[in-house]
Amino acid sequence: MTPTTTAVPLSVLARVLIIGAGIMSLANSVTIPFLAVFLRTGVGLPPGLIGFIIGSSVFFSIFAGFVGGSLSDVLGRARLLLVSLVGVIGSFIGLYIADSATTVFACNATLALSSGVFAPVGKALLSDLLPRERRAKTFSYQYVATNIGYAVGPVAGAAVGLAGGRLAFLVGALGYGIYLIGLAVVLLLAPAAATAATATSDAAKQHFGSALRGLAGSARIVAVDRRLLFLVLAGLLLEAVHGRISSLLAQHLSVGFTDGVTILGYVLAANAITVVVLQVFVSRFMEKRNPVTSITVGGLLTVTGMAGFAVADGLWQFVAAMVVFSLGEILIYPAEFAIIDRIAPEESRGAYFGAQTFAQIGVFIGPFTGGLLLAAYGATTMFLGVGSFALASVVIYVVVGRRIPGLAASVPDRHPVPSNTQQ
């Protein structure tokens, strides 16, 4: 007689990581979107310097993502997560008291470094804590929590007068402080969680020189895995489309429409609402399909949305195009992490998630390419041209997916979740 399969609930630490994603995005969304306003009105910096300070943060994030992810394989996840949260808190406090370009640059760089470390290490830890068949769904939950924070934060911050003010950074520091305390308590009081969060070998006890050798070893492992390199390239192409869609829309709407700012506000709200409302339904779609299928469908929806932007001439057309575009985003984001998780060796999972942060270069490539196309050929060509990056990415995922054993078939849910334990 076959024994009854019992549910495998998310650990307490996994739940804290998911909830923490919402807390962090809430804290970020009352500060980061208004950073340019603060630097202009609160510090008095010129536009060119503001652009340099904000734009440079992506390079610090990329560097920190790979280094932090790799070191977590050697030193353990827990200590890096806690240190990175302390770094974010210190950066927010520094921005609160900053009164010069040098101080602002240093604090913004530290903020990018700290956040860049946390993201891949947190993803790697979620993978450590959960069986493989639960990971894609959990990444989806984390994605929902993040988007809820970003949907609520800017509105709440503006409503209480925090937008663009120094006080917002103290509020952000407070939010991160609450999360830091909660995470630290869980690591101290939950022995199983603490064990999972530490390094999986005696490497965690090595000295700094050994840690550096471990980092170099991770770099070698990543550099020779052609599947990973192609997946990072594919992720970069998708990030070029999704990473700064607001920038492409803003350039078009601000010039071609008298009510462009109003339209942009509704369109961005449609993005947040679509992600929050439809994520659960899309997650159920993903459970029955392999990640490559999710990305393929998501990429086609992304291109369709971009084509919709190209031909839209009114509010509702832009909103409809954004809903389609957002559906593609929902399908793609968790599936990307699921594929990386599938190919990552247990001992190098942090390095693999860290390597994926190089895809953030697309955040620069997308708006830059879009701006050139807009200036030379107009908005239609801009949206279709940048949208074609998603098609190229889908091709890469399909080709590389065939080289990943077992990826062509969906992962069976060997631990079904009863209705009373659904997340």
C-alpha positions in Angstrom: 0.0 0.0 0.0 1.4 3.4 -1.0 1.9 5.7 2.0 0.0 9.0 1.9 2.1 11.9 0.8 2.1 14.7 3.3 2.4 18.3 2.5 5.7 20.0 2.8 5.0 23.5 4.1 7.2 26.5 3.5 9.6 26.8 6.4 9.4 29.8 8.7 12.5 31.3 7.2 11.1 31.0 3.6 8.0 32.8 4.8 10.1 35.5 6.3 12.0 35.9 3.1 8.7 36.3 1.1 7.2 38.8 3.5 10.5 40.6 3.7 10.5 41.1 -0.1 7.3 43.1 0.4 8.7 45.1 3.3 11.9 45.9 1.3 10.0 47.0 -1.8 7.7 49.1 0.3 10.7 50.8 1.9 12.4 51.2 -1.5 9.3 52.6 -3.2 8.9 55.6 -0.9 12.6 56.5 -1.5 14.2 55.3 -4.7 11.6 56.5 -7.3 11.9 60.0 -5.8 15.7 60.0 -5.4 16.1 62.3 -8.4 13.6 64.8 -6.9 15.5 64.7 -3.6 18.9 65.2 -5.2 17.6 68.2 -7.1 15.5 70.0 -4.5 17.1 68.7 -1.3 20.8 68.6 -2.2 20.8 71.0 -5.2 22.6 68.8 -7.7 22.5 69.6 -11.4 20.6 67.2 -13.7 23.7 65.7 -15.3 25.3 64.7 -12.0 22.0 63.4 -10.8 21.8 61.1 -13.8 25.3 59.9 -13.3 24.8 59.1 -9.6 21.5 57.2 -10.2 22.7 55.5 -13.4 25.9 54.2 -11.9 24.1 52.2 -9.3 23.3 49.4 -11.8 27.0 48.6 -12.2 27.5 48.4 -8.4 24.5 46.1 -8.2 25.9 43.8 -10.9 29.3 43.6 -9.2 27.8 43.0 -5.8 25.3 40.4 -7.1 28.0 38.1 -8.5 30.5 38.6 -5.7 27.9 38.3 -2.9 26.2 35.2 -4.5 29.6 33.5 -4.9 30.8 34.3 -1.4 27.5 32.9 0.0 28.5 29.5 -1.3 31.6 29.7 0.8 30.7 31.8 3.9 27.0 30.9 4.2 23.8 32.8 3.3 22.8 34.0 6.7 25.6 36.3 7.6 25.7 37.9 4.1 21.9 38.6 4.2 22.2 40.2 7.7 25.3 42.3 6.7 23.6 43.5 3.5 20.5 44.6 5.4 22.7 46.6 7.8 24.4 48.1 4.7 21.0 49.3 3.3 20.0 50.8 6.7 23.3 52.7 6.9 22.9 53.9 3.3 19.4 55.3 4.0 20.6 57.0 7.1 23.6 58.4 5.2 21.2 59.8 2.5 19.1 61.4 5.2 22.0 63.5 6.4 23.8 63.9 3.0 24.5 67.4 1.9 27.1 67.0 -0.9 27.5 65.1 -4.2 30.4 63.0 -2.8 28.3 61.8 0.2 25.3 61.1 -1.9 27.4 59.1 -4.4 29.0 57.1 -1.6 25.7 56.3 0.1 23.9 55.5 -3.2 26.8 53.2 -4.2 26.7 51.4 -0.8 22.9 51.1 -1.2 23.4 49.4 -4.6 26.1 47.1 -3.3 24.1 46.0 -0.3 20.9 45.5 -2.3 22.8 43.8 -5.0 24.2 41.2 -2.5 20.8 40.5 -0.9 18.9 39.7 -4.0 20.8 36.7 -5.4 21.7 35.4 -1.9 18.0 35.5 -0.9 17.1 33.6 -4.0 19.7 31.0 -3.4 18.6 30.6 0.2 15.0 30.0 -0.9 16.2 27.3 -3.2 18.2 25.7 -0.3 15.1 25.7 1.9 12.6 24.2 -0.6 12.2 21.0 -2.7 12.6 21.7 -6.4 8.9 21.3 -7.2 8.0 24.2 -4.8 10.6 26.7 -5.9 9.0 28.2 -9.0 5.8 28.8 -7.1 7.7 30.4 -4.2 9.6 32.7 -6.5 6.1 33.8 -7.8 4.9 34.5 -4.2 8.1 36.6 -3.6 7.4 38.4 -6.9 3.9 39.2 -5.8 5.0 40.5 -2.4 7.6 42.7 -4.2 5.0 44.2 -6.5 2.5 44.8 -3.7 5.1 46.9 -2.0 5.9 48.9 -5.2 2.2 49.4 -5.9 1.4 50.7 -2.4 4.6 52.6 -1.5 4.7 55.5 -4.0 1.0 56.3 -3.4 1.3 56.1 0.4 4.6 58.0 0.4 3.1 60.9 -1.7 -0.1 60.9 0.5 1.8 61.5 3.7 4.2 63.9 2.2 7.3 61.7 2.1 7.9 61.9 -1.7 11.2 63.5 -2.4 11.9 64.5 1.3 14.7 63.5 3.6 12.3 61.9 6.1 11.5 59.2 3.5 15.0 57.7 4.0 14.5 57.4 7.8 11.2 55.6 7.1 13.0 53.3 4.7 15.6 52.6 7.2 12.9 51.8 9.8 11.3 49.3 7.4 14.6 47.6 6.8 15.3 47.6 10.5 12.1 45.8 11.2 12.9 43.2 8.6 16.5 42.8 9.9 15.2 42.1 13.5 12.7 39.6 12.2 15.2 37.8 10.1 17.8 37.7 12.8 15.2 36.4 15.3 14.2 33.6 13.0 17.8 32.6 12.4 18.4 32.5 16.1 15.2 30.7 17.3 14.6 28.3 14.4 17.5 25.8 14.4 16.4 24.1 11.2 16.2 27.4 9.4 19.6 28.6 10.8 21.2 25.3 9.6 19.8 25.7 6.1 21.1 29.3 6.0 24.7 28.5 6.8 27.3 27.2 4.4 26.8 23.6 3.5 30.4 22.6 4.1 33.4 23.4 6.3 34.2 26.2 3.9 32.2 28.6 6.1 35.0 28.4 8.6 37.8 29.2 6.2 39.8 32.4 6.5 39.5 35.4 4.1 42.2 34.1 1.7 40.3 30.8 1.3 37.1 32.7 0.7 38.8 34.6 -2.1 40.0 31.3 -3.6 36.4 30.1 -3.3 35.2 33.2 -5.2 37.8 32.6 -7.9 36.7 29.0 -8.2 33.0 30.1 -8.5 34.0 32.5 -11.3 35.7 29.7 -13.2 32.7 27.4 -12.8 30.4 30.0 -14.1 32.6 31.0 -17.0 32.8 27.5 -18.4 29.1 26.8 -18.2 27.9 27.8 -21.7 24.3 27.1 -20.7 24.5 29.7 -18.0 26.2 32.3 -20.2 23.5 32.0 -22.9 20.8 32.2 -20.2 22.4 35.4 -18.9 22.4 36.8 -22.4 18.8 35.8 -22.8 17.9 37.4 -19.5 19.8 40.6 -20.6 17.6 40.8 -23.7 14.4 40.4 -21.7 15.7 43.0 -19.1 16.3 45.4 -22.0 12.5 45.2 -22.7 11.1 45.0 -19.2 13.7 46.8 -17.1 12.8 50.4 -18.1 9.6 50.2 -20.1 8.5 53.3 -18.1 11.4 55.2 -19.7 10.4 54.2 -23.2 6.8 55.1 -22.6 7.7 58.4 -20.9 9.8 59.5 -23.9 7.0 58.8 -26.3 4.1 60.1 -24.2 5.8 63.3 -23.2 6.3 64.4 -26.8 3.4 63.0 -28.7 0.5 63.5 -26.3 -0.8 66.6 -24.5 -2.0 64.4 -21.6 1.0 62.1 -21.7 1.8 62.4 -18.0 -1.7 61.3 -17.1 -1.7 58.4 -19.5 1.7 57.3 -18.1 0.4 57.3 -14.6 -2.6 55.1 -15.5 -0.4 52.8 -17.6 2.1 52.2 -14.7 -0.8 51.6 -12.3 -2.2 49.0 -14.7 1.2 47.2 -14.6 1.2 47.0 -10.8 -2.5 46.0 -10.6 -2.1 43.3 -13.3 0.8 41.7 -11.5 -0.8 41.7 -8.1 -4.2 40.5 -9.2 -3.3 37.9 -11.8 -0.1 36.4 -10.3 -1.9 33.6 -8.5 -3.7 32.5 -11.6 -0.6 32.7 -13.7 1.3 30.6 -11.1 -1.2 27.9 -11.5 -0.6 28.0 -15.3 3.1 27.7 -14.6 2.8 24.7 -12.3 1.6 22.5 -15.1 4.2 23.6 -17.6 8.0 23.7 -17.8 9.8 27.0 -17.4 10.8 27.3 -21.0 7.1 27.1 -22.1 6.3 29.9 -19.6 9.1 32.1 -20.9 8.1 31.4 -24.5 4.5 32.4 -23.9 5.6 35.3 -21.8 8.0 36.5 -24.5 5.2 36.4 -27.1 2.9 38.3 -24.8 5.7 40.9 -24.3 6.2 41.4 -28.0 2.4 41.7 -28.4 2.3 44.3 -25.7 5.1 46.3 -27.3 3.3 46.1 -30.7 0.3 47.5 -28.8 2.3 50.4 -27.5 3.5 51.0 -31.1 0.0 51.5 -32.5 -1.8 52.9 -29.4 -3.2 56.4 -29.8 -5.3 56.8 -26.6 -5.4 55.9 -22.9 -7.3 52.6 -23.1 -5.1 51.3 -25.9 -2.0 51.9 -23.8 -3.6 50.4 -20.7 -4.7 47.3 -22.7 -1.2 46.9 -24.2 0.3 47.2 -20.7 -2.0 44.4 -19.3 -0.8 42.1 -22.1 2.8 43.2 -21.5 2.5 42.6 -17.7 1.1 39.1 -18.3 4.3 38.3 -20.1 6.3 39.8 -17.3 4.5 37.6 -14.8 5.2 34.5 -16.7 8.9 35.3 -17.4 10.2 36.5 -14.1 9.8 33.4 -11.8 10.6 31.0 -14.7 14.0 32.7 -15.2 15.0 31.9 -11.7 13.5 28.4 -11.9 15.8 27.6 -14.9 18.9 29.0 -13.2 18.0 26.9 -10.2 17.7 23.8 -12.4 21.2 24.0 -13.8 23.0 25.3 -10.7 25.2 22.8 -8.8 24.3 22.6 -5.1 27.7 23.9 -4.0 27.6 26.9 -6.5 24.0 27.9 -6.4 24.8 31.4 -5.0 27.3 32.0 -7.8 24.8 31.0 -10.5 22.1 33.3 -9.1 24.8 36.0 -8.7 25.8 35.6 -12.3 22.2 36.2 -13.4 22.6 39.8 -12.1 24.7 40.6 -15.2 21.4 40.6 -17.1 20.8 44.0 -15.5 23.0 45.5 -18.1 19.9 45.3 -20.2 18.5 48.1 -18.0 21.0 50.4 -19.8 20.7 48.8 -23.3 17.0 49.0 -23.5 16.5 52.7 -22.9 19.6 53.6 -24.8 18.6 51.6 -27.9 15.1 52.9 -27.6 16.2 56.5 -27.5 18.3 56.1 -30.6 15.4 54.4 -32.5 12.9 57.0 -31.3 15.1 59.9 -32.5 15.9 58.4 -35.8 12.7 56.5 -36.8 9.9 57.3 -34.4 7.9 55.6 -31.6 6.6 52.7 -33.7 10.1 51.6 -34.6 11.3 52.1 -31.1 8.7 49.8 -29.5 8.9 47.1 -32.2 12.7 47.3 -32.3 13.2 46.9 -28.5 10.4 44.4 -28.5 12.3 42.2 -30.9 14.8 41.6 -28.1 12.2 39.5 -26.4 11.8 37.3 -29.5 15.6 36.8 -29.6 15.6 35.8 -26.0 12.8 33.2 -26.5 14.9 31.6 -29.2 17.9 31.3 -26.9 15.8 29.9 -24.1 14.2 27.3 -26.4 17.6 26.2 -27.8 19.4 26.1 -24.4 16.4 24.4 -22.8 16.9 21.4 -24.9 20.4 21.0 -23.4 19.1 20.9 -19.8 18.1 17.4 -18.8 14.5 17.1 -17.6 13.6 20.7 -18.4 11.4 19.7 -21.3 8.9 18.2 -19.0 7.1 19.9 -16.2 8.2 19.0 -12.6 5.5 16.9 -11.0 4.2 18.2 -7.7 5.1 15.3 -5.4 4.0 17.3 -2.4 0.5 18.7 -3.1 -0.5 21.5 -0.8 -3.9 21.2 0.9 -6.2 24.1 0.7 -5.6 25.2 4.3 -1.9 25.6 3.7 -2.0 27.5 0.4 0.2 30.6 0.3 
